[in-house]
Amino acid sequence: MPKFFVEARDAFYTRVGVVEQYTSLDVISRFNAVGSWSLTVPADSSEAAILQPGGGIIVWIDGVSWPVMSGSITAVAHAWSADQPGRGQVTYSGVSDEWLLWSRITLPVPANEIGNQTADRYSFSGPAAAALRELVAVNAGPQARPDRIIPNLDVPAVFFGRPVDIGTRFDVLGVKLAEVAESAGIGWRLRQGASDRVTFQPYTPLVHDDGEVVFSASAGTLASYSYRLTAPAANRIVLAAQGEGRNRWLQQYDDPATAPHEWFRTPVERFADRRDIPVARGANGSPVDPDNTALPADPQALAQLDQAAAEVIAESQALAELSVTPIDTDTQRYGVHYQVGDVVTVDVHGRIITDVLREVRLTDGADGPRVQPVVGTTGASATPGLYRDVRRIWNSIRKLEARR
């Protein structure tokens, strides 16, 4: 089984010590999303003295050159009872460093003050990883306004991934990054490594379709599994761009991956308001420039329509979640041979399932260290369905407010 190594940091990302005495550790790393963690230590230990609000932790796996998570403390709970020795226990819990990018919104003109937003939206065309990097750099990194720069954040230049055309206006930065990355089939993360800096890292997940990473009882790499299927929230998207009334541009997109009869006898429709995309309906029914209806719509704006539809489909598709408890071997260890975002294979009694590793839960306590991956479609995780639905509603309301 893996061995975990935990460091403590202060509010300035400076390491202040190693956390050796802990009674339990629970770390959930998520693909293109915010992870979570909790750590329980004796209240009278030296670890309790160095773990303070504003600080955080860095979690390593023995033999892996990069941490599986780094993140900040968001809650502290102290518990004591008369039947326990000492001063009880303190449980620290928090979020992964990815949350930093949920603390920023995307401005139409990032270089200008909020009262001087002179454009309708911010646009960028290029490789997907470069697009992610650009969004972070101008809204939270070195190219952002001084009062919006996230301290200790590095945003290296990257150029890979399929071409994308993005448009954004007051979206939550982290949500927009996740949407673009999912539609382009790449990943991103924030990690604090050996320095006191946090690095934004787009990356291309590995596709282990050659049998290199297989969770299988017959191969001795699978201890248990469980799975869950959930119907799609929608599989037909009606996307509305600019224009008013009958002159508004409407376009229908059907999810090619979900046939209606798989869950329902009829398609499930969802209306998506994207009036920030400059496409209107011309007199002859063709897409035109809303500012000059004699001109056809900008090809870049039409590409943004397709991109927006892909993002909504990814949010609404049917979910399939498969949780497995693997057995580490010399040739198949988490962090060494596979990681979150990779495409892996699970052999469920002879039925082969190949999909994206969406989430990994690392725990250590009385039963010893344990790794539990979750394989599935976009949005699949150990998070309760109610939370996922509330998050989707919240994201939709935020987008609607931003575009009015």
ChimeraX attribute file (.defattr): number of C-alpha atoms within 10 A of each C-alpha:
attribute: neighborCount
match mode: 1-to-1
recipient: residues
	/A:1	12
	/A:2	18
	/A:3	12
	/A:4	18
	/A:5	14
	/A:6	20
	/A:7	18
	/A:8	23
	/A:9	24
	/A:10	20
	/A:11	13
	/A:12	13
	/A:13	22
	/A:14	14
	/A:15	19
	/A:16	15
	/A:17	16
	/A:18	16
	/A:19	21
	/A:20	14
	/A:21	14
	/A:22	19
	/A:23	15
	/A:24	17
	/A:25	21
	/A:26	17
	/A:27	24
	/A:28	23
	/A:29	24
	/A:30	25
	/A:31	25
	/A:32	26
	/A:33	22
	/A:34	20
	/A:35	22
	/A:36	23
	/A:37	25
	/A:38	20
	/A:39	22
	/A:40	22
	/A:41	23
	/A:42	20
	/A:43	18
	/A:44	13
	/A:45	17
	/A:46	15
	/A:47	22
	/A:48	19
	/A:49	9
	/A:50	18
	/A:51	23
	/A:52	19
	/A:53	14
	/A:54	14
	/A:55	21
	/A:56	28
	/A:57	32
	/A:58	25
	/A:59	24
	/A:60	20
	/A:61	19
	/A:62	14
	/A:63	12
	/A:64	13
	/A:65	12
	/A:66	16
	/A:67	18
	/A:68	24
	/A:69	27
	/A:70	29
	/A:71	29
	/A:72	27
	/A:73	24
	/A:74	16
	/A:75	14
	/A:76	16
	/A:77	10
	/A:78	14
	/A:79	12
	/A:80	13
	/A:81	10
	/A:82	8
	/A:83	7
	/A:84	10
	/A:85	10
	/A:86	13
	/A:87	15
	/A:88	16
	/A:89	22
	/A:90	23
	/A:91	20
	/A:92	24
	/A:93	22
	/A:94	22
	/A:95	24
	/A:96	27
	/A:97	25
	/A:98	24
	/A:99	19
	/A:100	18
	/A:101	22
	/A:102	17
	/A:103	13
	/A:104	19
	/A:105	22
	/A:106	22
	/A:107	24
	/A:108	22
	/A:109	19
	/A:110	21
	/A:111	15
	/A:112	13
	/A:113	11
	/A:114	11
	/A:115	6
	/A:116	11
	/A:117	14
	/A:118	11
	/A:119	10
	/A:120	16
	/A:121	19
	/A:122	16
	/A:123	17
	/A:124	17
	/A:125	15
	/A:126	17
	/A:127	17
	/A:128	28
	/A:129	27
	/A:130	22
	/A:131	25
	/A:132	28
	/A:133	21
	/A:134	19
	/A:135	26
	/A:136	26
	/A:137	22
	/A:138	19
	/A:139	24
	/A:140	28
	/A:141	23
	/A:142	17
	/A:143	17
	/A:144	18
	/A:145	15
	/A:146	11
	/A:147	7
	/A:148	17
	/A:149	18
	/A:150	20
	/A:151	13
	/A:152	14
	/A:153	21
	/A:154	19
	/A:155	20
	/A:156	13
	/A:157	13
	/A:158	17
	/A:159	14
	/A:160	15
	/A:161	19
	/A:162	14
	/A:163	14
	/A:164	23
	/A:165	22
	/A:166	25
	/A:167	24
	/A:168	24
	/A:169	21
	/A:170	19
	/A:171	23
	/A:172	20
	/A:173	25
	/A:174	23
	/A:175	16
	/A:176	23
	/A:177	24
	/A:178	19
	/A:179	19
	/A:180	23
	/A:181	24
	/A:182	19
	/A:183	19
	/A:184	20
	/A:185	14
	/A:186	23
	/A:187	24
	/A:188	22
	/A:189	20
	/A:190	24
	/A:191	22
	/A:192	24
	/A:193	18
	/A:194	12
	/A:195	11
	/A:196	15
	/A:197	16
	/A:198	23
	/A:199	18
	/A:200	24
	/A:201	19
	/A:202	25
	/A:203	17
	/A:204	17
	/A:205	19
	/A:206	16
	/A:207	17
	/A:208	17
	/A:209	13
	/A:210	9
	/A:211	9
	/A:212	14
	/A:213	21
	/A:214	22
	/A:215	27
	/A:216	22
	/A:217	18
	/A:218	11
	/A:219	10
	/A:220	13
	/A:221	20
	/A:222	19
	/A:223	13
	/A:224	15
	/A:225	19
	/A:226	11
	/A:227	12
	/A:228	11
	/A:229	13
	/A:230	13
	/A:231	15
	/A:232	19
	/A:233	16
	/A:234	22
	/A:235	25
	/A:236	23
	/A:237	22
	/A:238	17
	/A:239	21
	/A:240	21
	/A:241	24
	/A:242	21
	/A:243	21
	/A:244	12
	/A:245	8
	/A:246	12
	/A:247	16
	/A:248	18
	/A:249	25
	/A:250	20
	/A:251	14
	/A:252	13
	/A:253	16
	/A:254	19
	/A:255	19
	/A:256	9
	/A:257	10
	/A:258	17
	/A:259	14
	/A:260	17
	/A:261	9
	/A:262	11
	/A:263	14
	/A:264	11
	/A:265	9
	/A:266	11
	/A:267	18
	/A:268	16
	/A:269	15
	/A:270	17
	/A:271	14
	/A:272	17
	/A:273	17
	/A:274	21
	/A:275	19
	/A:276	18
	/A:277	26
	/A:278	24
	/A:279	31
	/A:280	28
	/A:281	24
	/A:282	22
	/A:283	12
	/A:284	7
	/A:285	11
	/A:286	13
	/A:287	23
	/A:288	24
	/A:289	19
	/A:290	24
	/A:291	12
	/A:292	11
	/A:293	16
	/A:294	11
	/A:295	12
	/A:296	16
	/A:297	21
	/A:298	15
	/A:299	11
	/A:300	17
	/A:301	20
	/A:302	18
	/A:303	17
	/A:304	23
	/A:305	23
	/A:306	15
	/A:307	19
	/A:308	22
	/A:309	24
	/A:310	21
	/A:311	19
	/A:312	24
	/A:313	24
	/A:314	20
	/A:315	18
	/A:316	22
	/A:317	21
	/A:318	22
	/A:319	19
	/A:320	18
	/A:321	22
	/A:322	23
	/A:323	24
	/A:324	22
	/A:325	18
	/A:326	25
	/A:327	21
	/A:328	18
	/A:329	12
	/A:330	7
	/A:331	10
	/A:332	17
	/A:333	20
	/A:334	23
	/A:335	18
	/A:336	15
	/A:337	15
	/A:338	19
	/A:339	21
	/A:340	24
	/A:341	25
	/A:342	22
	/A:343	20
	/A:344	24
	/A:345	23
	/A:346	24
	/A:347	18
	/A:348	18
	/A:349	9
	/A:350	10
	/A:351	8
	/A:352	12
	/A:353	15
	/A:354	17
	/A:355	21
	/A:356	21
	/A:357	28
	/A:358	28
	/A:359	26
	/A:360	26
	/A:361	20
	/A:362	22
	/A:363	21
	/A:364	19
	/A:365	13
	/A:366	8
	/A:367	8
	/A:368	11
	/A:369	16
	/A:370	19
	/A:371	20
	/A:372	19
	/A:373	25
	/A:374	25
	/A:375	29
	/A:376	24
	/A:377	19
	/A:378	21
	/A:379	23
	/A:380	26
	/A:381	25
	/A:382	16
	/A:383	9
	/A:384	9
	/A:385	13
	/A:386	9
	/A:387	10
	/A:388	14
	/A:389	12
	/A:390	11
	/A:391	12
	/A:392	14
	/A:393	12
	/A:394	12
	/A:395	14
	/A:396	15
	/A:397	11
	/A:398	14
	/A:399	18
	/A:400	16
	/A:401	10
	/A:402	15
	/A:403	17
	/A:404	7
